[in-house]
Amino acid sequence: MPVKRLYLFGLILVICLLFVFSPLMQAKTYSPSNETDIIATSDKNQALQAMLGSFETYCSFLNNTEFKQGYYLPLHGRTRAEAIDYLRKGFEENLATAIVDEYTLFIPELDCLAIRPTDGLPLLNKDDIPYLGYNIIDNKHIIFSREFSGCYSLSDRYRYQVEMRRYQDYWKISALSLEEL
């Protein structure tokens, strides 16, 4: 019986020590230790800045307008081709096209595009940076994510993901997704 108690005491002691010391073993400060980590951190920072710039381009497209005959006419794209070209600064071409098709309409009597009155894309800006998660797929593909809660009710939760891809030397938004959690 005393051997069993000693064994049980030893087992409890080991478990307690694991609980005490495991947080200390897990608490490590991340610092890039090799060239690959430094490149990944640099890619992430470049992609992050490009993402913020892409959302600024999107806002500029929708907000820099001229009001004429009851319509808001975008200054950065009077035609569909001009609008797509402007948004291609920060968005992959198919996504830029989808944005133009969703948020504008052609006004024949003015012979130009107008901004469609509707809700727009969720935007991320520098205030969101502390709340962003990221997943580096490779040196040309990074996914940023941000969780939101209490948007429409007290208990709702959403994850907004922004995929960034490097096209030649430029990072652009290649996909957006919003999912309810």
Secondary structure per residue as TSV (DSSP state, phi and psi in degrees):
chain	resnum	aa	ss	phi	psi
A	1	M	-	360.0	-42.8
A	2	P	H	-63.2	-30.3
A	3	V	H	-67.7	-41.1
A	4	K	H	-63.2	-41.3
A	5	R	H	-65.2	-42.7
A	6	L	H	-63.7	-41.0
A	7	Y	H	-64.3	-45.6
A	8	L	H	-62.7	-42.4
A	9	F	H	-61.6	-43.5
A	10	G	H	-63.8	-40.9
A	11	L	H	-64.2	-43.8
A	12	I	H	-63.7	-41.0
A	13	L	H	-61.8	-43.6
A	14	V	H	-64.0	-43.8
A	15	I	H	-62.7	-43.6
A	16	C	H	-62.7	-42.0
A	17	L	H	-64.5	-36.9
A	18	L	H	-62.4	-42.6
A	19	F	H	-66.5	-35.1
A	20	V	H	-71.9	-44.5
A	21	F	H	-94.0	-16.6
A	22	S	H	-63.3	-39.1
A	23	P	H	-62.5	-33.5
A	24	L	H	-69.1	-36.2
A	25	M	H	-72.1	-30.5
A	26	Q	H	-82.9	-24.4
A	27	A	-	-79.4	91.6
A	28	K	-	-118.6	141.9
A	29	T	-	-86.3	128.1
A	30	Y	-	-83.2	125.1
A	31	S	-	-138.8	136.3
A	32	P	-	-55.3	122.9
A	33	S	-	-101.6	-16.6
A	34	N	S	-143.3	176.1
A	35	E	H	-61.0	-37.4
A	36	T	H	-62.3	-43.3
A	37	D	H	-64.7	-39.8
A	38	I	H	-65.6	-41.6
A	39	I	H	-64.6	-43.0
A	40	A	H	-61.7	-41.8
A	41	T	H	-64.7	-41.3
A	42	S	H	-64.0	-44.5
A	43	D	H	-60.3	-44.0
A	44	K	H	-61.2	-45.3
A	45	N	H	-65.3	-40.7
A	46	Q	H	-64.4	-43.3
A	47	A	H	-65.9	-39.1
A	48	L	H	-61.8	-47.7
A	49	Q	H	-64.2	-38.8
A	50	A	H	-65.5	-38.9
A	51	M	H	-62.2	-46.6
A	52	L	H	-61.6	-40.9
A	53	G	H	-64.8	-35.9
A	54	S	H	-64.7	-41.7
A	55	F	H	-67.9	-32.3
A	56	E	H	-66.1	-39.6
A	57	T	H	-61.8	-44.7
A	58	Y	H	-58.7	-47.4
A	59	C	H	-62.3	-41.6
A	60	S	H	-61.7	-41.8
A	61	F	H	-60.6	-46.4
A	62	L	H	-78.1	-28.9
A	63	N	H	-100.3	-24.8
A	64	N	S	-86.2	93.2
A	65	T	E	-132.9	167.0
A	66	E	E	-119.0	130.7
A	67	F	E	-89.6	120.8
A	68	K	E	-146.0	125.7
A	69	Q	T	51.0	38.8
A	70	G	T	84.9	6.7
A	71	Y	E	-121.4	148.7
A	72	Y	E	-96.7	112.6
A	73	L	E	-100.1	124.0
A	74	P	E	-68.0	133.7
A	75	L	T	-76.3	-20.0
A	76	H	T	-103.4	34.8
A	77	G	-	160.7	83.6
A	78	R	S	-75.7	-25.9
A	79	T	S	-114.8	164.9
A	80	R	H	-60.6	-44.2
A	81	A	H	-63.3	-42.4
A	82	E	H	-64.3	-41.0
A	83	A	H	-64.5	-45.2
A	84	I	H	-62.3	-43.7
A	85	D	H	-60.8	-41.2
A	86	Y	H	-63.6	-45.6
A	87	L	H	-72.4	-21.6
A	88	R	T	-64.4	-12.2
A	89	K	T	-59.9	-34.5
A	90	G	T	-124.5	-6.2
A	91	F	B	-129.0	144.6
A	92	E	-	-58.4	149.1
A	93	E	H	-56.1	-44.4
A	94	N	H	-64.4	-36.1
A	95	L	H	-71.9	-40.5
A	96	A	H	-59.9	-42.1
A	97	T	H	-63.0	-44.3
A	98	A	H	-62.6	-39.5
A	99	I	H	-64.1	-46.8
A	100	V	H	-61.4	-44.3
A	101	D	H	-67.0	-32.6
A	102	E	H	-81.2	-37.4
A	103	Y	H	-108.2	5.5
A	104	T	E	-132.4	164.4
A	105	L	E	-143.8	151.7
A	106	F	E	-87.5	131.3
A	107	I	E	-107.2	103.3
A	108	P	T	-58.6	-41.2
A	109	E	T	-67.7	-21.8
A	110	L	T	-102.2	-9.5
A	111	D	T	55.9	42.8
A	112	C	E	-160.2	174.4
A	113	L	E	-80.4	155.3
A	114	A	E	-132.4	153.9
A	115	I	E	-76.6	129.4
A	116	R	-	-77.6	129.8
A	117	P	S	-73.9	103.4
A	118	T	S	-161.9	171.2
A	119	D	-	-69.9	149.4
A	120	G	-	-107.1	-167.0
A	121	L	-	-70.9	148.3
A	122	P	-	-64.1	139.1
A	123	L	-	-109.4	146.7
A	124	L	-	-116.4	143.3
A	125	N	-	-140.4	-173.2
A	126	K	G	-61.3	-25.7
A	127	D	G	-67.9	-20.5
A	128	D	G	-84.7	-13.0
A	129	I	G	-53.2	-45.5
A	130	P	G	-63.3	-17.7
A	131	Y	G	-102.9	0.8
A	132	L	-	-83.0	135.7
A	133	G	E	-102.7	165.1
A	134	Y	E	-151.2	154.8
A	135	N	E	-134.8	113.9
A	136	I	E	-85.6	109.7
A	137	I	E	-76.5	-50.1
A	138	D	E	-161.0	-173.0
A	139	N	T	-72.7	2.6
A	140	K	T	-126.8	10.2
A	141	H	E	-153.6	116.2
A	142	I	E	-133.5	139.5
A	143	I	E	-115.6	121.8
A	144	F	E	-97.5	145.3
A	145	S	E	-139.4	150.4
A	146	R	E	-141.9	129.9
A	147	E	E	-98.9	140.1
A	148	F	E	-124.2	146.7
A	149	S	E	-138.9	157.1
A	150	G	S	68.2	29.5
A	151	C	S	-75.6	-47.7
A	152	Y	S	-116.3	-23.3
A	153	S	S	-148.9	169.1
A	154	L	T	-65.0	-27.5
A	155	S	T	-104.3	2.4
A	156	D	-	-77.9	153.0
A	157	R	E	-143.5	138.1
A	158	Y	E	-134.3	149.1
A	159	R	E	-117.6	123.1
A	160	Y	E	-105.4	123.7
A	161	Q	E	-118.0	137.0
A	162	V	E	-123.3	115.1
A	163	E	E	-91.0	128.7
A	164	M	E	-112.6	135.1
A	165	R	E	-129.2	146.6
A	166	R	E	-90.8	123.6
A	167	Y	E	-113.4	111.8
A	168	Q	T	54.1	-112.1
A	169	D	T	-105.9	9.9
A	170	Y	E	-119.5	135.2
A	171	W	E	-86.9	135.1
A	172	K	E	-137.5	155.4
A	173	I	E	-73.7	125.8
A	174	S	E	-108.1	-20.3
A	175	A	E	-161.1	152.2
A	176	L	E	-131.6	142.0
A	177	S	E	-147.2	146.6
A	178	L	E	-131.8	120.5
A	179	E	E	-127.3	142.9
A	180	E	E	-82.2	135.0
A	181	L	-	-98.8	360.0
